Amino acid sequence: MQAVDALTVSVVVDNSSDMLSTRPAHIASELRVLISAGMQELTGEGLCSAHHGLSLAVTARLGAKERTVLFDAGPDPYALERNVRRMGLDFGNIEAVVLSHGHFDHAEGLLKAIELIRETKRRQSVPLHLHPGVFVRRAIRLPNGDVIPLQEIPSREALSREGYSLVESDRPEEILDGAFFLSGEVPRRSFERGMLNHLRFTPSGDWEPDPS
């Protein structure tokens, strides 16, 4: 691992959008980001879209060099593109994408993300680091016992076809010349029990607990 001189985290998609709360001095408000990107009038259409899920663009500065990864791609291509455009983010700087886990609210923006990445820089391929188990079919069990399947994340074939180079691993690894470290699969050995109503589909055709 390399020691970085600075780390900038741009929240591309998150569950909330709030310009009224107080925040530490080192955190830029949505309004400040939008004005810096060129917004001249405060309108609803000009604001970012909050959506259940997560996507972060993370830039590490090492001396005069910057390395950028996209951590998750949010739940919806529209929200991802809308916020990228309004925030003035250059996705062409993204050198790798990391998917934390195989739920739609972190993965459904992946195909739009690679489109935005290749829009300004026609990279041959972009590494997509993910766990081998992300493609398992998943669902939630409601209090009344009904099972509601979750939207499946894009397939290996679709991701590869659009320009990703899939790097499937459950082990710790350094990426981008040691600028970032991926933990690999984190065993649940602490007080956290996970979401006990989460399920995954087995090869035998049954739903089994998947407390992610």
N, C-alpha and C positions, 0 to 999 in steps of 0.2 A: 504493500500500500504506500501511496505517496501522501505527504502532508500537503493539504491544499491551502492556498492563501485566502480564498474567499469561496463561499457557497451561496448561490442564489436559488431560491425555490419559488417558482411561479405556479400559483394554484390555477390550473386551467379549468377544472371542473370540481365542484365540491357541493355538499348538501345545502349550503346556505350562501346567500349574498347579502352582506350587511355593511352599510357605510356609516351607521350611526354609533356602533359600539366603539369604546376606547380600545387602543392597541398600543403595544410598545413602539418606541420611536423607530426601531429598525424594520418595522413592518409597514409596507406601503398599502394604503387603502385602495379599494377597487376604484374609487373616484380618481385618486392620484394617478393610478396606472392608466386609466382611460384617457385622462387629459394629456398625459405624456404621449399617448398613442395618437392624439390628434382630435379628440372629442371637444367640440366648441359649445355644445348646448346639451344640458342634462335632459335626456329623454328616456322613456322606457325602452324604446327600440335600441338605444345606444348602450344599455347596460348589459352586463354578462348574464348568462342563464344559469341559475342554480338547478342542480339535478341530483337525485340520489346516486351516489357513486363517487369516484375519485379519479383525478388525473393531475399529475405534477410534472412540470418541466424543470429539471434540476441541472444547474450549470456549476461546475467546479472550475475555479481559476487557479492555475499553477504557473506562477510567474506571468509571462505575457501570453500564455496559451489558455484557451478555454475548451472544456469538454462537456458535452451536454447529453443527458439521457432523458427519455420520457418514461416516467414511472406510472404505469396504468394509463388507460385511454378513455375512462369514463363509460357511462351507460348508453350513450346516444350519439351518433355521428353529428346530428344537428347541433347539439349543445357544444360539442368539441369544436367544430368549425366556427360557430358563432363567436365563442369566447376567444379563440385564437385570433380571429380577424379584429375583434374589438380591442383586444389587448395589444395588438401590433406585434405578436410573437412571430419570430422567424423559425418555422419548423425545419427549415433547411439546415439549421445548425445541429439538429439531433442526429447523433451518431449511432445510438442504440436505443432499443425499447425494452423495458422490463415489465413483465406481467406478474403481479403479486400472487394471484390465485385465479381459479377458473370460474368466477361468477360474472354474469353479464354486466353488472354495474361497474366493473373495472375493465371490461374487455370489448364491449360492443362498438367502441370508437376506434378499434385497431385498424380497420380497413380505411377509414377516413384519415387516420393519423399518417399512414404510409403514403396516402395520396397527397397530403399537405407537405410531407417531408420531401417527396420527389418532385413537387411542384416547382421549387426553386433550385434544387440541386438533384440532378438526375443520377443518383447513386445507383450502382449496379444492384446492390441489395443492402438491407439494413438488418443487423442482428436483432432477433427477438428472443430474449432470455425468458424461459418459462419452465415450470415444473411439468414432468411427463404426465401427471394426473389431471391437468387442467381441462382436458377434453371429455372427461366423464360427464354423463348426463346427470343433472342435479334437480332438486325440487325442495319444496317446503311442505310441512304438514300443518294444516290449520287446526285451531282448537277443536273444531267439530270432527276432526279425523280426515277430512278431505286432503288429497295430495295435489298441489299445484306445481307443475314443472316450471323450472326457470328457463328462460330463453337460452338456447345453446350458444356458446361463443363461436366465432368463425372457425371453420375447420382448418386442419393442417394444410389441406390442398388450397383453400382459398387464400390463406395467409401467404403461402409460398408463391402462389400465382401472382399476387399483387406486389411482391418484391421483398418479402421478409426472408431472411435466412434463419431458420428455427434452431435455437440452441437449447435443447431440453436437458435439464439437469436438476437433481435435488441436493447437490453438494455445494458448499461454499466456493465462491470463485471471485477473482478480481477481473474487472472489465475496463476497457479503454486505458490500457497501459497502467493500471493500478490507481486510476483516478477515483474509481468506485469499487465498493465491495458488496457482493450479494451474499446474504446469509445462507442461502439454500433453505431446505425444509427445516422449520423450527418445531421440534417436538413439543406437544402440549404437556408439560410436566409441572406447571405452576398452578396457581389457584384458578386459572381460567378454565371453564368447562366447555366453552364454545356455545354455538347456537344448537340446542338440543333438538329442535324441530327441523333441522336441515337433513336432507336425504341425498343419496346417490344411487344410481341405477347399476345393478350388478349384471355380469354376463349371463347369469341364470334367469334374468328377467324380473328380479325383485328389487324393491327399494330397501336400502339398509341405512342405518344412522350415519351421518356425515357431519359431525358437530364442528363445522368450520367457523 
